[in-house]
Amino acid sequence: MLPTPPDVDLDSLFRVPQGKMLHARECQHLTEKSLAVLEPATELDLAKYPICSSCRDALSTGGRTHYTSFDTALEALPVPLEHRPRMREIAAALDTARIWIPASRSYIAVSAGQGIEAAAYFNKTFVDLHQEGGGYDREWMPGHRTARQASEATLERLPPVCPTCSFQLPASGHCDNCD
């Protein structure tokens, strides 16, 4: 178990009854149902249970930054300009009552409210959208290339070689060594 960060205030930690981990009230892992039954953590809880890794990071670095508009969060991350139009389209179809960037500054999250699972995580080059059955589907932003796509593109641009001697073929397509 990791030691408790020295500046963590016991009053900022909570536990779900029968839970085996401590959380901050703002934790992304807490559901509406969990929030309704949260109990303040005790000194014994602090000694006995670990702090959720997301909460540990947030508590030790100042936590999440909340935003009143999706555009403001796009500027704060910052998301590349070419990806913003598609991200705005995706966000427009979601309930974005809560918008935040975690202490790690790695994504923008949106949800319909506290205790409600994030509807989407907007990263700089992709968006993870929550699916009804659970889990997330990833949508890559236009123009983004994965490492594999980039290496395939590089291979496609290599000049042709002679099948006999493996020398690069000139523009004529006929090998100067073999002809």
C-alpha positions as CSV (number, residue, x, y, z in Angstrom):
1,M,0.0,0.0,0.0
2,L,1.3,3.4,-1.0
3,P,1.9,5.9,1.9
4,T,-0.7,8.7,2.2
5,P,0.5,11.9,0.6
6,P,1.5,14.2,3.5
7,D,-0.8,17.1,2.5
8,V,-4.0,15.0,2.2
9,D,-6.6,16.1,4.7
10,L,-8.6,13.3,6.2
11,D,-11.8,15.4,5.8
12,S,-11.4,15.1,2.0
13,L,-11.5,11.3,2.0
14,F,-14.5,9.0,2.0
15,R,-15.4,5.4,1.8
16,V,-18.3,3.5,0.4
17,P,-19.7,1.0,3.1
18,Q,-18.0,-2.3,2.5
19,G,-15.6,-0.6,0.1
20,K,-11.9,-1.4,0.2
21,M,-10.6,1.9,-1.0
22,L,-10.8,5.6,0.0
23,H,-12.0,8.2,-2.5
24,A,-12.3,12.0,-2.8
25,R,-15.9,13.1,-3.3
26,E,-15.0,14.2,-6.8
27,C,-13.7,10.7,-7.8
28,Q,-14.6,9.6,-11.3
29,H,-15.1,6.1,-10.1
30,L,-18.0,7.0,-7.8
31,T,-21.5,6.4,-9.1
32,E,-24.6,8.3,-8.1
33,K,-25.5,5.4,-5.9
34,S,-22.1,5.4,-4.3
35,L,-22.2,9.1,-3.6
36,A,-25.5,8.7,-1.8
37,V,-24.0,6.3,0.8
38,L,-20.5,7.8,1.2
39,E,-19.1,7.9,4.7
40,P,-16.3,10.1,5.9
41,A,-13.0,8.2,6.3
42,T,-11.7,7.6,9.8
43,E,-8.1,7.4,11.0
44,L,-8.5,3.6,11.0
45,D,-9.8,3.6,7.4
46,L,-6.7,5.7,6.4
47,A,-4.4,3.1,8.0
48,K,-6.3,0.2,6.6
49,Y,-7.3,1.1,3.0
50,P,-5.4,2.5,0.1
51,I,-6.5,5.8,-1.6
52,C,-7.8,5.4,-5.2
53,S,-5.0,6.1,-7.6
54,S,-7.0,8.8,-9.4
55,C,-7.8,10.5,-6.1
56,R,-4.2,10.2,-4.9
57,D,-3.0,12.1,-8.0
58,A,-5.8,14.6,-7.7
59,L,-5.3,15.2,-4.0
60,S,-1.5,15.5,-4.3
61,T,-1.5,17.9,-7.3
62,G,-4.5,20.1,-6.6
63,G,-7.2,17.9,-8.3
64,R,-9.3,18.5,-11.3
65,T,-10.0,21.8,-13.0
66,H,-13.6,22.3,-13.9
67,Y,-14.9,24.3,-16.9
68,T,-18.2,25.9,-17.7
69,S,-17.8,25.4,-21.4
70,F,-16.3,22.7,-23.6
71,D,-14.5,25.3,-25.8
72,T,-12.7,26.7,-22.7
73,A,-11.5,23.2,-21.9
74,L,-10.4,22.6,-25.5
75,E,-8.2,25.8,-25.1
76,A,-6.9,24.7,-21.8
77,L,-5.7,21.2,-22.8
78,P,-4.8,22.4,-25.6
79,V,-6.3,20.2,-28.4
80,P,-4.9,20.7,-31.9
81,L,-7.0,23.1,-34.0
82,E,-7.7,20.5,-36.7
83,H,-9.3,18.1,-34.2
84,R,-11.6,20.7,-32.5
85,P,-14.5,20.8,-35.1
86,R,-15.1,17.0,-34.8
87,M,-14.7,17.1,-31.0
88,R,-17.3,19.9,-30.8
89,E,-19.7,17.8,-32.9
90,I,-19.3,14.8,-30.6
91,A,-19.7,17.0,-27.5
92,A,-22.8,18.7,-28.9
93,A,-24.5,15.3,-28.9
94,L,-23.7,14.7,-25.2
95,D,-24.9,16.1,-21.9
96,T,-21.9,18.1,-20.8
97,A,-23.2,19.4,-17.4
98,R,-19.8,18.6,-15.9
99,I,-16.6,19.3,-17.8
100,W,-13.2,18.8,-16.3
101,I,-9.5,18.1,-16.9
102,P,-7.7,15.9,-14.4
103,A,-4.5,16.9,-12.6
104,S,-2.6,14.8,-15.2
105,R,-3.8,17.2,-17.9
106,S,-4.2,14.2,-20.3
107,Y,-7.8,14.6,-21.4
108,I,-11.1,16.5,-21.1
109,A,-13.9,14.5,-19.5
110,V,-17.6,15.3,-19.8
111,S,-20.5,13.8,-17.9
112,A,-24.2,14.6,-17.2
113,G,-23.5,15.3,-13.5
114,Q,-21.6,14.3,-10.4
115,G,-21.6,10.6,-9.8
116,I,-22.6,9.9,-13.4
117,E,-20.0,8.0,-15.4
118,A,-18.1,10.1,-18.0
119,A,-19.9,10.1,-21.3
120,A,-16.6,10.8,-23.1
121,Y,-12.9,11.4,-22.7
122,F,-11.5,13.8,-25.2
123,N,-7.7,13.3,-25.7
124,K,-5.6,15.3,-28.1
125,T,-5.9,12.8,-31.0
126,F,-8.9,10.6,-30.1
127,V,-12.1,10.5,-28.2
128,D,-13.3,7.6,-26.1
129,L,-17.1,7.4,-26.1
130,H,-19.1,5.6,-23.4
131,Q,-21.2,2.8,-24.8
132,E,-24.7,1.8,-23.5
133,G,-23.6,-1.7,-22.7
134,G,-20.5,-0.5,-20.9
135,G,-17.0,0.3,-22.0
136,Y,-15.8,2.9,-24.5
137,D,-15.3,3.0,-28.2
138,R,-12.4,5.0,-29.5
139,E,-12.7,7.5,-32.4
140,W,-9.5,8.7,-33.9
141,M,-9.5,12.3,-35.1
142,P,-9.2,13.1,-38.8
143,G,-5.6,13.4,-39.9
144,H,-4.3,11.4,-37.0
145,R,-2.1,8.5,-38.0
146,T,-1.1,5.6,-35.7
147,A,2.5,4.5,-35.6
148,R,1.6,1.5,-37.8
149,Q,-0.1,3.8,-40.4
150,A,2.9,6.1,-40.4
151,S,5.3,3.2,-41.0
152,E,3.1,1.7,-43.7
153,A,3.0,5.2,-45.4
154,T,6.8,5.3,-45.2
155,L,7.0,1.8,-46.8
156,E,4.7,2.9,-49.6
157,R,6.9,5.9,-50.4
158,L,10.1,3.8,-50.8
159,P,11.4,3.8,-54.4
160,P,11.0,0.6,-56.4
161,V,14.0,-1.7,-56.5
162,C,15.2,-4.1,-59.2
163,P,14.0,-7.7,-58.5
164,T,17.3,-9.1,-59.7
165,C,20.0,-7.0,-58.1
166,S,18.0,-5.1,-55.5
167,F,19.3,-1.7,-56.7
168,Q,17.0,1.3,-56.8
169,L,15.3,1.6,-60.1
170,P,15.7,4.9,-62.0
171,A,12.6,6.9,-63.1
172,S,12.5,4.9,-66.4
173,G,11.8,1.7,-64.4
174,H,14.6,-0.2,-66.1
175,C,17.7,-1.3,-64.1
176,D,20.9,0.2,-65.4
177,N,22.9,-2.7,-63.9
178,C,20.9,-5.6,-65.3
179,D,19.8,-4.2,-68.8
